[in-house]
Structures are given as structure tokens and as C-alpha cells.
Amino acid sequence: MLLESRAVGPFFKNGFVLGCETTREGVIIDPGDEVEELLAIVERDKLTIRYILLTHGHVDHVTGVAGAKAALGAPVCLHRDDLFLYEEAVRQGAMFGLEVEPPPPIDHYYDGPGPWRFGEYEAVVHHTPGHCPGGVCLQVGKSGTAGRMLFVGDTLFAGSIGRTDLPGGDHALLLRSIREVLLPFGDEAEVYPGHGPKTTIGQERRTNPFLVGAI
């Protein structure tokens, strides 16, 4: 699978382009301030983007949605429980002194696991509330197989977990999502967080100070 990520200031939030090397179909995950770089990858690799998939609705994860939608015409997908955050993106941006283009309406809600297919691959949705009510993990792999690539938004990081002091955050619920949803994918599963480097479930289970002894 084709996979590239980009992150730029001020949030240094990871945005991802995933593509099928055979069909050239792809998806964009969490387009933020790095959206122009993501679109350049799409053009360079001659991808047809099937979906714009959002792991959650916080402003740093959606500032590029309007630009991605305008350039690609692909439908935007979000968990319904985070719609209130998504619709507040302009106001959230202003709190950071940023001018955010109003995001377009949501085209599809994650009313189940999907899958959301692109070429020979698929993204399966798993609800992981705690950082925010509508946070999800996108499990990506070849269609019909148990994908081992997890795009987790801000639920889990290398050496840390998502903050829970924002509206809708719940620390106990976040730990339960990690314990009941993410850890069962197994130690070899790759974790692609919304910020920082990629990691694995095994690495975080063994060394993450928020998880060791707590789960």
C-alpha cells in the first residue's frame, strides 16, 4: 500500500494519504494545515481519492477539509458524536488566533464499521471515545483481511495518550477504549497517531506510562 504522512505548524498534526498501488484509488485521513502537501502527493501519485476520513472533529484535524473537498470532490466521513466539534471549527480556530475556512457538510457518518474501500484495501471503523465523544480508530488492510495498520487519531500516542480536558473528554472512557478496542489488535499492530511518530501496540503496552500498571 502507498502511505505517506505530513505535519506542519502550528499543530504539527499528522495527515495521511493512503493509496492502492494497483488501482490508484486512495483515501485522505485528517487533512489539516498540511492539506496542500497531501494534495501534492495525490497529484504526484495520480490517485483518485474515494473518501476523506476523519478520526475526530477537533480543529487541528479538520482545518484542511474544505480545501481537500474543493480539490477532490470526495465525500467527508465523521462519527456523528463529533459533529458538534466539527461545526465549531471556525470558533475553535479563532481561539488559537487562526482563520479557519468553514468545513463542508459531512457526507457520511460512521454508523457502523463499514468497510470504507479504496481499491484492494479497506478501512474498518472502530469507535474509541474518550479523547472526544466521536473519536474512531481506522483499521486498514487488504480487503477481507484483519488489517494491522491502526490510524488512531488522538486516542493513543507513542509514550502518551490523548488529553481529556476538552469538551466531551473522559479519561476513564479513553483508557477503556484503549484496553477494549486497541490492545486486542495485538502487539504487532502498527499505530499511526495524530501527532508524533508511529509506534506499535506492543511498544505502548510495555512502556507507555499511562498504560503500564493501569490496564
C-alpha positions in Angstrom: 0.0 0.0 0.0 1.1 3.5 -0.7 1.4 5.5 2.6 2.7 9.0 3.2 2.2 11.5 6.1 2.8 15.1 6.5 2.7 17.5 9.5 3.2 21.3 9.7 2.9 24.0 12.3 1.3 25.3 14.3 -0.2 22.0 15.5 2.1 19.5 13.8 -0.8 17.2 13.3 -0.2 14.1 11.1 -2.3 14.0 7.9 -2.2 10.8 5.8 -2.6 9.7 2.2 -3.2 6.0 1.6 -3.4 4.5 -1.8 -3.8 1.2 -3.6 -0.8 0.6 -5.8 -2.9 -1.4 -8.3 -6.0 0.6 -8.8 -4.6 4.1 -7.7 -7.6 4.6 -5.5 -7.0 6.2 -2.1 -8.2 8.0 0.9 -7.0 11.0 2.9 -7.1 10.8 6.7 -7.4 14.0 8.8 -6.4 16.8 6.4 -5.3 19.8 8.4 -2.9 22.6 7.8 -0.7 20.3 5.8 -3.5 19.8 3.2 -1.6 21.3 0.3 1.2 18.8 0.8 -1.3 16.0 0.9 -2.9 17.2 -2.3 0.6 17.3 -3.9 1.1 13.7 -3.0 -2.3 12.8 -4.5 -1.4 14.5 -7.8 2.1 13.1 -7.9 0.9 9.5 -7.4 -2.1 10.0 -9.7 -4.5 8.8 -7.1 -8.3 9.0 -7.2 -9.4 9.8 -3.6 -12.5 7.8 -2.6 -13.1 9.3 0.8 -11.8 12.0 3.3 -11.8 10.0 6.5 -11.8 11.9 9.8 -10.7 10.3 13.1 -12.4 13.0 15.1 -13.6 16.6 14.9 -11.0 18.7 16.7 -9.9 21.8 14.8 -6.4 20.7 14.1 -7.7 17.6 12.3 -10.2 19.4 10.1 -8.6 22.7 9.0 -7.8 21.3 5.6 -11.1 19.5 5.0 -12.6 22.4 3.0 -9.5 22.5 0.7 -9.4 18.8 0.3 -13.2 18.7 -0.6 -12.9 21.5 -3.1 -9.9 19.9 -4.8 -11.0 16.3 -4.8 -14.8 16.3 -4.5 -14.5 13.2 -2.3 -17.1 12.6 0.4 -16.2 13.6 4.0 -16.8 11.0 6.7 -17.0 11.5 10.5 -18.6 9.9 13.6 -21.9 11.6 14.4 -20.9 12.1 18.0 -18.2 14.6 17.0 -20.4 16.7 14.7 -20.7 19.4 17.4 -16.9 19.8 17.4 -16.6 19.8 13.6 -19.2 22.5 13.3 -17.3 24.7 15.8 -14.0 24.6 13.8 -14.1 28.2 12.9 -14.6 29.3 16.5 -12.0 26.8 17.8 -9.5 28.2 15.3 -10.2 31.8 16.4 -9.3 30.8 19.9 -5.8 30.0 18.6 -5.7 33.2 16.6 -6.2 31.2 13.3 -8.6 31.9 10.5 -10.2 28.6 9.6 -12.2 28.1 6.4 -15.7 26.7 7.4 -15.6 22.9 6.8 -18.2 21.5 4.3 -21.1 19.4 5.4 -20.5 15.8 6.4 -21.4 13.4 3.6 -21.4 10.2 5.6 -21.5 9.3 9.2 -19.8 6.2 10.6 -23.0 4.4 11.5 -21.1 1.1 11.7 -17.7 -0.4 10.9 -18.0 0.0 7.1 -15.8 -1.0 5.5 -14.7 2.0 3.5 -13.0 0.5 0.5 -10.3 2.0 -1.8 -9.0 -0.3 -4.5 -7.8 -3.6 -2.9 -7.8 -2.1 0.6 -10.3 -1.1 3.2 -10.7 0.9 6.4 -12.8 -0.5 9.1 -14.1 1.9 11.7 -13.9 1.2 15.5 -15.4 3.7 17.9 -12.8 4.8 20.5 -14.4 7.6 22.6 -12.6 9.3 25.5 -10.4 12.0 23.9 -13.7 13.2 22.4 -17.1 11.5 22.1 -16.8 10.6 18.4 -13.2 9.5 18.2 -12.5 6.5 16.0 -9.7 4.1 15.0 -9.4 3.3 11.4 -8.1 -0.3 10.9 -6.6 -0.5 7.4 -5.5 -3.6 5.4 -6.2 -5.6 2.4 -10.0 -6.1 1.8 -11.3 -9.2 3.7 -8.3 -9.5 6.0 -7.6 -8.3 9.5 -5.8 -5.1 8.9 -2.7 -4.4 11.1 -2.4 -0.7 10.5 -4.3 1.5 13.0 -4.9 5.2 12.4 -5.9 6.2 15.9 -6.3 10.0 15.8 -5.5 11.4 19.3 -6.5 8.3 21.3 -3.0 6.9 21.7 0.5 8.3 21.1 4.0 7.0 21.3 4.6 7.2 25.0 1.3 9.0 25.9 -2.4 9.1 25.4 -4.9 11.7 24.3 -5.9 14.6 26.5 -9.3 14.5 28.1 -9.7 18.1 29.5 -11.5 19.3 26.4 -15.3 19.3 25.9 -16.6 15.7 25.8 -13.3 14.2 27.1 -13.4 11.4 29.6 -10.2 9.9 31.0 -11.7 6.6 32.3 -13.5 6.1 29.0 -10.3 6.8 27.0 -8.4 4.1 28.9 -11.3 1.7 28.4 -11.3 2.4 24.6 -7.5 1.6 24.5 -8.0 -1.5 26.7 -11.0 -2.9 24.9 -10.5 -1.7 21.3 -6.9 -1.1 20.6 -4.9 -3.6 22.7 -6.8 -6.6 21.3 -5.3 -5.9 17.8 -2.1 -7.5 19.2 1.4 -6.4 19.8 2.5 -6.4 16.1 -0.2 -3.9 15.1 1.2 -0.6 13.8 -0.2 2.6 15.4 -0.2 5.8 13.4 -1.2 8.6 15.8 -2.5 12.1 15.1 0.7 13.6 16.5 4.3 12.3 16.7 5.9 9.1 15.4 4.3 5.8 14.6 4.5 3.0 17.2 3.1 -0.4 17.9 0.6 -1.8 20.3 3.2 -3.9 21.9 5.6 -1.0 22.5 2.8 1.0 24.1 1.5 -1.9 26.2 5.0 -2.5 27.6 6.4 1.1 28.0 3.6 3.7 27.9 3.5 5.2 31.4 -0.3 5.8 31.1 -0.9 2.1 30.4 1.7 0.2 32.3 0.1 -1.0 35.5 -3.1 0.9 34.7 -4.6 -1.5 32.1 
